[in-house]
Amino acid sequence: MLTVDSTSLDAELLDYPLHMRHALQLAERVFTATPNPRVGCVIVAAEGDNRVVGEGWHQRPGAEHAEIHALARAGELARGSTVFVTLEPCSHHGKTPPCADALVAAGVKRVVIASLDPFPKVAGSGVQRLEQAGVEVIQLSDFESRARAINRGYFKRQTTGLPFVRCKLAMSLDGRTAAANRESRWITGPQARTDVQRMRAASCAIVTGVGTVLEDDPALTVRLEQLDLTETQRQDNAFALSRQPLRVVMDSSLRIPVKARILEQSGATLLITHASSGPCYPGATEIVTVPVESADTAGRVSPATVLELLASRYDVNEVLLEAGPVLAGAFVQAGLVDELTVYIAGKLLGSKGLPLLELPGLQSMTDQIELAITSVTRVGDDCRIVASFGQPASNQSRS
């Protein structure tokens, strides 16, 4: 496999950046294909005029992969073509046959990828299968980071055994998440709440604590009427809109009420506890008891234990953490949050309101937890700040 920067290739013969950007845009058409990665594919005709003869993207688990969709559209024009695909073609029999074999059978000349697949059953074997059949394989190194970002949860789970964790928070201009009387609806406006609904739709699981359930009685569902999607977006995301993310409640002693709203919604709710027995909960509720020995220093269910369980048993790639300041702070201090998404409203709630995060032990500037602000965006009347842990500051953007 040749690994090169696309700018070193002759764009007059074949516009490599143009077609890989197109493939990445196709991959981004769906919110999620969980637990599978999002993948886009573009097939360019053999005659070298940069004519796209087929395109496809992976739409749902168990469905045909992006390469198969693109090959079906290209038909006989795939012979001798160059195929641009955002992730290494698979080489194993899963729920569908190997895409590498299909590309070979179609007679393609060249396959251009943005990234290798970290899944152990692929991990270079797709490239090997293609090259053994005489297909040239090129990786565009300058597109790898974007391809990985599209599937950041998938890459993290495959390489670390943990999902990608985004912590969503909303606060007033003076840093409060609720008023002194603990009211929090609504700090932000409708556009910000639509933005959060899209985040939920893209997530595999939504994690909260029993304290939030007792305090706010949330549903933690994707509300389709609030997504504000075009008809094309609805069609592309038929899978994402047909399911609810797994709702996860960390509840060490099973204090959650049987009639809690979160237990009465469509889709499944998972209660993770130390308790060996408890009330009889509704049928779509699963209870997982984890060892008391795994508890954190406060005796609560350990955030690390929860994430390891979600990745290993439920194939969760991306977690949206929607919790109060104590649990959110515990995840942050455990180093388990990858990204903070903070919505800031132009309001003041006063010094008696609830803080954004509870972070005990931070006494001086030397104790500070550093993040890189990667984007600042106006969302309706509010502002959304995205900050990453360990993210290079050079990736910042503003809109």
MORAKA-V714150 format. One record per residue. N is the residue number from 0. RES is the residue in one letter. PSI is psi in degrees with one decimal (NA if undefined). Layout:
N_RES_PSI ; N_RES_PSI
//
This chain:
0_M_132.5 ; 1_L_124.7 ; 2_T_117.7 ; 3_V_162.3 ; 4_D_134.4 ; 5_S_-24.6 ; 6_T_-14.8 ; 7_S_-2.9 ; 8_L_155.1 ; 9_D_103.7 ; 10_A_-19.4 ; 11_E_-36.4 ; 12_L_-41.7 ; 13_L_118.3 ; 14_D_84.9 ; 15_Y_-48.2 ; 16_P_-41.0 ; 17_L_-48.6 ; 18_H_-33.1 ; 19_M_-36.9 ; 20_R_-40.1 ; 21_H_-45.9 ; 22_A_-40.4 ; 23_L_-39.1 ; 24_Q_-36.3 ; 25_L_-42.1 ; 26_A_-34.6 ; 27_E_-2.3 ; 28_R_-26.0 ; 29_V_145.0 ; 30_F_-40.5 ; 31_T_151.7 ; 32_A_27.3 ; 33_T_138.1 ; 34_P_7.0 ; 35_N_162.1 ; 36_P_160.5 ; 37_R_128.9 ; 38_V_139.9 ; 39_G_151.9 ; 40_C_136.9 ; 41_V_132.9 ; 42_I_125.9 ; 43_V_133.7 ; 44_A_155.7 ; 45_A_-27.3 ; 46_E_-6.2 ; 47_G_19.6 ; 48_D_16.4 ; 49_N_25.7 ; 50_R_122.5 ; 51_V_123.0 ; 52_V_-6.5 ; 53_G_146.1 ; 54_E_156.5 ; 55_G_163.8 ; 56_W_153.4 ; 57_H_126.0 ; 58_Q_-27.4 ; 59_R_155.5 ; 60_P_139.0 ; 61_G_-16.1 ; 62_A_168.2 ; 63_E_145.2 ; 64_H_170.3 ; 65_A_-41.7 ; 66_E_-38.1 ; 67_I_-41.9 ; 68_H_-45.4 ; 69_A_-40.6 ; 70_L_-38.7 ; 71_A_-37.5 ; 72_R_-33.1 ; 73_A_-33.4 ; 74_G_-135.4 ; 75_E_-18.5 ; 76_L_-9.4 ; 77_A_-22.2 ; 78_R_126.0 ; 79_G_7.0 ; 80_S_172.2 ; 81_T_128.7 ; 82_V_125.3 ; 83_F_122.3 ; 84_V_139.1 ; 85_T_-19.8 ; 86_L_144.7 ; 87_E_128.9 ; 88_P_141.3 ; 89_C_154.9 ; 90_S_9.4 ; 91_H_159.6 ; 92_H_110.9 ; 93_G_-121.6 ; 94_K_-15.5 ; 95_T_159.8 ; 96_P_165.7 ; 97_P_132.2 ; 98_C_-32.5 ; 99_A_-42.4 ; 100_D_-39.5 ; 101_A_-38.4 ; 102_L_-40.4 ; 103_V_-46.6 ; 104_A_-31.1 ; 105_A_-10.8 ; 106_G_29.7 ; 107_V_152.9 ; 108_K_-39.2 ; 109_R_142.5 ; 110_V_126.5 ; 111_V_122.4 ; 112_I_157.2 ; 113_A_-30.5 ; 114_S_149.3 ; 115_L_156.9 ; 116_D_124.5 ; 117_P_-9.4 ; 118_F_125.1 ; 119_P_-31.5 ; 120_K_-8.7 ; 121_V_-85.0 ; 122_A_56.7 ; 123_G_-20.9 ; 124_S_-25.0 ; 125_G_-44.3 ; 126_V_-44.7 ; 127_Q_-43.6 ; 128_R_-42.9 ; 129_L_-46.5 ; 130_E_-35.3 ; 131_Q_-28.3 ; 132_A_4.8 ; 133_G_11.4 ; 134_V_128.4 ; 135_E_137.2 ; 136_V_129.4 ; 137_I_134.6 ; 138_Q_129.6 ; 139_L_103.6 ; 140_S_-29.4 ; 141_D_-7.3 ; 142_F_-1.9 ; 143_E_-44.1 ; 144_S_-38.6 ; 145_R_-39.6 ; 146_A_-39.9 ; 147_R_-35.8 ; 148_A_-35.1 ; 149_I_-32.7 ; 150_N_44.6 ; 151_R_-35.5 ; 152_G_-41.9 ; 153_Y_-46.9 ; 154_F_-41.2 ; 155_K_-41.8 ; 156_R_-41.0 ; 157_Q_-30.1 ; 158_T_-23.7 ; 159_T_-14.4 ; 160_G_12.2 ; 161_L_150.3 ; 162_P_164.1 ; 163_F_133.7 ; 164_V_120.7 ; 165_R_127.3 ; 166_C_119.2 ; 167_K_129.5 ; 168_L_149.8 ; 169_A_135.4 ; 170_M_163.9 ; 171_S_174.0 ; 172_L_-24.8 ; 173_D_21.3 ; 174_G_29.0 ; 175_R_139.6 ; 176_T_-7.7 ; 177_A_157.6 ; 178_A_174.8 ; 179_A_-30.3 ; 180_N_8.0 ; 181_R_9.6 ; 182_E_138.2 ; 183_S_-1.1 ; 184_R_122.3 ; 185_W_133.9 ; 186_I_-45.5 ; 187_T_168.8 ; 188_G_-179.4 ; 189_P_-34.6 ; 190_Q_-39.8 ; 191_A_-37.1 ; 192_R_-33.4 ; 193_T_-41.3 ; 194_D_-41.2 ; 195_V_-38.2 ; 196_Q_-38.1 ; 197_R_-36.0 ; 198_M_-41.9 ; 199_R_-43.6 ; 200_A_-29.5 ; 201_A_-7.5 ; 202_S_151.5 ; 203_C_-36.3 ; 204_A_148.0 ; 205_I_122.8 ; 206_V_135.4 ; 207_T_177.4 ; 208_G_160.7 ; 209_V_-27.8 ; 210_G_-41.8 ; 211_T_-39.4 ; 212_V_-44.8 ; 213_L_-35.2 ; 214_E_-47.6 ; 215_D_-16.9 ; 216_D_55.9 ; 217_P_160.2 ; 218_A_-34.3 ; 219_L_47.8 ; 220_T_164.0 ; 221_V_122.1 ; 222_R_104.2 ; 223_L_-35.9 ; 224_E_-15.4 ; 225_Q_-1.0 ; 226_L_-25.1 ; 227_D_58.1 ; 228_L_151.4 ; 229_T_168.0 ; 230_E_-38.9 ; 231_T_-42.5 ; 232_Q_-37.1 ; 233_R_-41.6 ; 234_Q_-44.1 ; 235_D_-32.0 ; 236_N_31.6 ; 237_A_-39.5 ; 238_F_-50.5 ; 239_A_-35.4 ; 240_L_-10.3 ; 241_S_-7.8 ; 242_R_157.1 ; 243_Q_138.3 ; 244_P_150.4 ; 245_L_124.7 ; 246_R_130.2 ; 247_V_125.3 ; 248_V_123.5 ; 249_M_112.2 ; 250_D_90.4 ; 251_S_-31.5 ; 252_S_17.7 ; 253_L_59.3 ; 254_R_-7.5 ; 255_I_131.2 ; 256_P_146.6 ; 257_V_-31.6 ; 258_K_16.1 ; 259_A_140.2 ; 260_R_-36.0 ; 261_I_-24.4 ; 262_L_-10.9 ; 263_E_3.2 ; 264_Q_164.1 ; 265_S_154.1 ; 266_G_-180.0 ; 267_A_149.0 ; 268_T_134.3 ; 269_L_124.6 ; 270_L_122.1 ; 271_I_122.3 ; 272_T_167.8 ; 273_H_-11.1 ; 274_A_140.1 ; 275_S_-15.4 ; 276_S_162.7 ; 277_G_-166.9 ; 278_P_169.6 ; 279_C_108.9 ; 280_Y_164.7 ; 281_P_160.0 ; 282_G_-31.7 ; 283_A_11.8 ; 284_T_125.4 ; 285_E_137.1 ; 286_I_126.6 ; 287_V_121.3 ; 288_T_123.0 ; 289_V_154.1 ; 290_P_140.2 ; 291_V_-30.4 ; 292_E_-19.7 ; 293_S_1.8 ; 294_A_155.4 ; 295_D_-175.0 ; 296_T_-19.3 ; 297_A_5.7 ; 298_G_7.3 ; 299_R_165.1 ; 300_V_130.4 ; 301_S_131.0 ; 302_P_-39.9 ; 303_A_-40.9 ; 304_T_-41.6 ; 305_V_-47.6 ; 306_L_-40.4 ; 307_E_-40.5 ; 308_L_-44.5 ; 309_L_-38.3 ; 310_A_-44.1 ; 311_S_-38.8 ; 312_R_-28.5 ; 313_Y_4.9 ; 314_D_40.3 ; 315_V_122.8 ; 316_N_-43.6 ; 317_E_129.3 ; 318_V_133.7 ; 319_L_116.0 ; 320_L_114.5 ; 321_E_93.5 ; 322_A_171.9 ; 323_G_177.3 ; 324_P_-29.0 ; 325_V_-52.9 ; 326_L_-42.6 ; 327_A_-41.6 ; 328_G_-35.9 ; 329_A_-40.8 ; 330_F_-42.9 ; 331_V_-47.3 ; 332_Q_-22.0 ; 333_A_-2.6 ; 334_G_28.9 ; 335_L_0.4 ; 336_V_128.9 ; 337_D_-32.8 ; 338_E_137.5 ; 339_L_131.3 ; 340_T_111.0 ; 341_V_123.2 ; 342_Y_128.8 ; 343_I_122.6 ; 344_A_148.7 ; 345_G_63.2 ; 346_K_158.4 ; 347_L_128.4 ; 348_L_-4.2 ; 349_G_161.9 ; 350_S_-15.0 ; 351_K_-4.0 ; 352_G_169.7 ; 353_L_140.7 ; 354_P_168.6 ; 355_L_-47.1 ; 356_L_143.3 ; 357_E_114.2 ; 358_L_74.4 ; 359_P_148.5 ; 360_G_-10.0 ; 361_L_106.4 ; 362_Q_-28.5 ; 363_S_175.7 ; 364_M_-26.2 ; 365_T_-15.3 ; 366_D_-2.7 ; 367_Q_150.9 ; 368_I_118.0 ; 369_E_139.4 ; 370_L_161.8 ; 371_A_124.7 ; 372_I_116.6 ; 373_T_-21.2 ; 374_S_148.9 ; 375_V_118.9 ; 376_T_138.3 ; 377_R_125.5 ; 378_V_98.5 ; 379_G_-128.4 ; 380_D_-0.4 ; 381_D_174.6 ; 382_C_135.4 ; 383_R_123.7 ; 384_I_128.1 ; 385_V_126.1 ; 386_A_136.3 ; 387_S_145.9 ; 388_F_122.8 ; 389_G_12.2 ; 390_Q_130.4 ; 391_P_134.6 ; 392_A_-21.6 ; 393_S_-12.6 ; 394_N_12.2 ; 395_Q_149.2 ; 396_S_160.0 ; 397_R_138.2 ; 398_S_NA
//
